[in-house]
C-alpha cells in the first residue's frame, strides 16, 4: 500500500497493458510492478507466498499436475497392454485346444490371430508419420510445436480466447489521426526527455528537427514542463495542461499547452494486427466461439473486440479472474485454446486445453505455451488449427487401414 508519494507505475507484468497507471497515497500496488516517475514509500501488506505472483505460480503448478495425471494414466495403460493381450492369446489357445477340442495347429492360429488383430501397429505408424509431416509444414510457416499432443488437442477445440495487447494488437502505442505540424514539433521536442510510453511514441512519431528545450522537469503523475523555443510548454494530463472539455475519443491521449493555452490533444492507438479480423472470421466459420480477455479498460477492450469481430469481451481482469473465466467455460464443456503473450496470461494458458504464444511473448509464457509462432500476424492461429484438423483426419484414416497413398491424396 502506498503511504507517501505520487507516481506512475508500469503494471504490464500484471495487466499485460503498456499504459502506466497512477499511484498515490492509500492505493494498493502489486509486487513486481515498476515505479516510473517519483519515489514512493510503500507498506508491505502480504508475505511473498500470498502475493498475486505467488497465486499465478500456484495455478500454473495445478494445471501442470492435471496434465501429468493423464500422462501417468496413459503410461499405466501402456504397461498393461502387453500382459493383457498375451494373456488373451494364451486363453484363446487353451480354450480351443483343451476345451473345444480343436487341433493344436488351429488353436495356435487363433492365438496368433488375436495378437495380430489387437496390435495397434497402424496407429503406431500413423501418429509419428503424420506428426513429422505436420511439424515440417508448420515449421516452414514459422510455427513450432512444443508439445507432442498439441495438434491432437488443438483439433478438438470449440472456443478460442485471446489476450489483447501484443496478441491481437501490435503491442505498441502509435499516434492516431492527423495533428498540426507545429504542435507536433513542440510536443515531440519535450517528449524526447521522458521514458513514458506515450511520450516515447510521440517523440518517435516525429521525423523532423527537434526544437531547443531548457529547464525540462517531469512532475510525477502529471507530465512534463519546460521551455521550448523560449515558450513555456506543458505535456501530460488534461488537468495539468488546462483543458476544460472532455476528450473527443475514448483513446489514450496526452495534452499539450503552449504559453498556457491548451491545443488539440494527441491521441494514441494500439493497432490491430493486419490480419486479426480475417483470422477471427475464419475461426467463426469453423464453429469456434471467440472471447477477448484483457486487463485494460472496458472502453478500449470493447473497441478492439468490435474491430476484430470477437463475439464477447471481458475487461479489467486480473490473472486470477482470467483463470476463473476459463475454468467456468471448461466446466460448461468447452475445449478452449488460449492465445497470449504476457505473464498475466501464463496461468490461464497452463490451464487451457491447448495454448499458443507469439515469439515476442515473455520467456515464461513461451515455456508454458504448447505452440509458438513467429511474425507479427495472427493468421498462424487459424492455419495451425487447420493443419491440426487435417492431421487428425489422416491419423484416423491410416489407423483404419487406409492405403498409405492417403498421405498424398489429402496433403497437409
N, C-alpha and C positions, 0 to 999 in steps of 0.2 A: 504494500500500500504506500502511495506517495504521501509523505508527511511534510515535505518542504520542496518548493521549486516548481517550475513550469517548463515543459519541453515538448518535443515531438519524438515519437517512437516509431521505429521500423518494426511492425508486428507481422511481417511476411512469414516468419517462422511458424506463427500460429494460424493466421488467416489466409496465407498464400497471396495476399494483395500487396502491390508495390507502394500504394499510397500510405504515407505516415499518418499516425493518429495523435491527437493532442493528449498530453498527460499533465494533470495539475493536482494540487493538494486534495487528498481524500479519495482519489481514484485508485482502483486496483490495477496492477500491472503483472504480466506473466514473466516468469523466469525464462530466459532465452531470447527475449526481445532486445532490440538495440536502441540505446538512447542517442539521438541525433544532434541535439542542439545544446541546451544548457544543463548544468549539473542538477541532479535530483537526489534528495535524501529519501530513502525508502525504508520501510519496515517489513521484514520477512514475516509472513503470516502462516506459512506451511513448511513442513520439512520436505526434503528432496523427494522422499517416496510418496508424498501426497500432492505433488505438483501436476500440472496438466501434461508436461512432458513425460512424467512417470506413468500417467494414465495411458498415454499413447503407446508406450512401450509394452504395458501390460496387455492392451488389446491386441497388439501385434503378436505377442507370445501366445495368447489364447488361440488366435487364428492359426498359427503355425502348428500348435498341438492338435487342433482339429484336423488339419490336413494330414498330419503324421498318423493319426488314428486310422484313416482309410488306407494309408500306405502299409501300415502294420497288418491290417485286415487282409490286404491283397497278398502280402508275404506269407501269412499263415495259410491262406487258401492254396498258394503255390506249393507249399511244403506238403500239404495233404494230398495234392493231386496224384503224385506217383504211387504212394502206397495204396490209395483208394482204387485207382484204375487197375493196378496189378492184382489186387485182391479180387476185384470183379472178374478179371480174366481167369484167375485161378478157380473162382467159384463156378464160372461157366464151364470150364474144363471138367471139374469134378461132377457137376450136375449132369452133363451129357454123357460122360463116360461111365460113372458108377451108379447114378440114379436112373437115368433114362436108357442105359444100356447101349449107347452108340459106340462105334469103333473108336479107339483112341485117336486115330488119324483125323476122324471127323470132329471129335471133341477138341483136338488141338487146333484145327482150322477155325472153329468157332471162337476159341480163346484168342487166337491171333487177330481175328476179325474185330473182337471187342477192343483190343489195343489200338488197331488202326483207326476204327471209327471214332474213338474218344480222343485221338491225338489231335491237338489244335495246331497242326503244322501250317495249315493255310493261313490262319490268323497270325501265327508266329512269323510267317514270311511277310504277310501283307502290311502289318503295322510298321516294322522298321523300313521297308522299302518306300512306303508312302511318306513316312516321316522324313526320310532323306530327300525325296523328291520335293515335298512341300517346303522343307527348310532351305533348299537351294534356290527355289523360286522366290521365296520371301527375302533371302539374303541379297539377291540381285536387286531387290526393291528397297534395300536398306532397313529390313525388318529382321530382328534377331530373337530367336526363341530361347528362353532361359529355363523353361520347364518342359520335360518330356511329354507331359499330357496336356500342355496348354491348348493345342489345337482341338483336342477332343472336348475340352471344357468350353472353349470358345464357340464351337459349332452348335452347342445346345443352348446358348443364351437367348433370352427373350426380353431383356432390359439392358440398357446401356446408360450409365451415369457418368457425367463429365464434371471435372473441375473447370473453373473459368480462366483465371489468369495463367497464361503460359501453356494452356491446353487447348481451349477453344480460341483464345486470343494470342496475340504475339508476345504479350507479357511486358511490353514497354510502352509508356505513355507517349503519344505523339500530338503535336499541335493540331488542333481541329479547326477547320474553317479558314476564312481569309482574315488577315489583320492589316492594320495600317503599317506601312513600311517604317515610318519614323518611330512610331510607338514600339514596333518590334525591335528596332535597333537599341532604343533606350532600355527596354526590358532585358534584352539579351546581354547587354553590357553589364548590367547589375547582377543578373542571374549567374553570370560566369563565376561569381565569388561564392556560390553556395553549392552544397552537396545534396540538397533536397532533390528528390526525383523529378519533380515538376520544373524546378529551376534548371536542372541539367538538360531536361528535354527542351526547354525554352531556349537555352543557350546553344544547343546543338542544332536547333531548327533554323538558326540564322547563319547564313553563309557569307555575309558581308563583313566589313571592317567594324570592329567594336569601338565605342567611344571611350574617352578617358574618364576614369572614375576615381573619386577620392573620398576619404572618410567613410568607407563602407563598414557597416555594422549590422550584425544579424541579431535580431531580437527574438528570443525564444518564444515559440508559439504564435508569433505574429508575422515576421517576414524580414526582408532586407531594407536597409535605408542607407542612402549615400548621395553623393553629388555626382551627376553625370553631365559633362559639359558645363559645369558650374551651376546646374539646376538641382534642387532638392528632389529626389526621386524615392518613392516607396514601392516595394513589390512584395505582395503577400496576401494576407487575409482581407476580406471585404471591409470589415470594420477598421482595420489598420490603415487602409488606403482611402477611407472616407466615403464608401458607397452607401447610398440610402435606398436603392432599389434592390429587388430580388434578382438573382441570376436568371438569364434568359433560357438556359438549358440545364438539365439535371446531369451535368458532367463535372468532373474535377476541373478546377479553374484557379487562377491567381489574378489578383487585381493589380493595377498599376496607377499610381498618381504622379503627375509631373508638376512641380511647383504648387503642390497642394490641391490640384484638380484631378479627379478620377477620370480615366479614359476607358474605352471599352475593354472588358475583361479578356483574358486569354484562356480559351477552353482546350481541354486535352481529352483524348480518347485512346483507349487500348483497342486497336482494331482487331476485328475477327480475322482468323486465318483465311486466306483467299478461298479455300475450298470447304470451309466449315459447314456452310448452309447446304451445299451439294451433298456432303457426306451424310448429314442428318437425314436428308430426303431419301437417300439410298437405304439407310437403316430402317426408316419408317416403311418403305416398300417391302422390306423383308419381315415386317410384323414385329419389329423391336421397339419397345417403349423407351423413350429418352427422358432424362431428367438432368437438370443443372444444379449442382451443389456447390455453394460458394460462401466464403466468409465476408464478402463485400456487401455494400449497402443494397437494399432491396431495389431502389430505382435503377441502379446500374445493372444489377443481375437480371432484372426483368427485361431491360432493353436488349441485353446480349442474348437472352433466351429467345426473345421475339425475332431478332435479326437472324439468329441461327436456325430458327424454326423448331426449337426444342419444346416439347409438349408441356413440361412442368418445371418450375424453378423454385428453389428454396435458398433464401439469402441469410446472411449474418449468422452462419453456423460455425460452431466450434468443431474441432476434430472429433470430439466425443459425440456431438449431435449428428455429424455426418455418418458416423458408425451406426448410430441408433436408426437413422433413416434406412440404411442398408439392411440392417437386421430385420426391420419390420417388413421390408419388401421380400426378403428371403422367407420369412415366416408365412407370407401370403402365397408362396410358391414360385416366386420369380427367381430365375437364374441370371445373376447380374454381372455384367462387365463394368469395371471401374477404370476410367482413364484419368490420370492425374500426374502432377509433377512436383508437388511440394511436400514438406514434412507433415503438413496438416492433412495430407491425403494418405499417408503411409498406413495408418491403422485401418482405414476403410478399404484400401487396396489389398491389404493382407487378408481381410475377412471376405472379400468378394469372391465369387465363383471363379473368376479369372480377371487379370488386371493387365493394363498396358500403360507405358510411360514413354514420353518423348526423350530423346537423348540429351536434351537440355535440363532434364529433371535433376533434383538433388541426388547424390550418391545413394542415400538410404532409400529413396523412392525407387531408383533403378534396381537396387538389390531386392526390393520387395516385389517388383513387377514380374509377371510371367513372360511378358513380351516387351521389348524395347524397340522403338522405331526412330529413324533419323529424319532430319529435314524439318522445315517449318510448315508442313502441311498436315491436315487431319485425315486425308484420304487413306493412308496406311491402315487405319482402323477398319474401314469398310472392306478394303482389299484383303486384309488378313482374315477377316470373318468369312469372306467368300472362299478363300483358299481352305480354311478350316472345314467348311461345309463339303467342299469337293473331296478333301482328303478323307473325311469320314465316309462319304459315299463309296469311295474306292476301297476302303478297308472292308466295308460290308459286302461289296461286290466280289472282291477277291477271296475273302474268307468264305463266301458262299460258293466256292469252286468256280468263279468266273474265270474265263481264259485270261492269261497274262496280257493279251493284246488290249484288254480293258484300259490299261495304263496309257495306251496310245490313243484309243478311241475317245477317252474322256480326259484330255490333257488338263493339267493344272494351270 
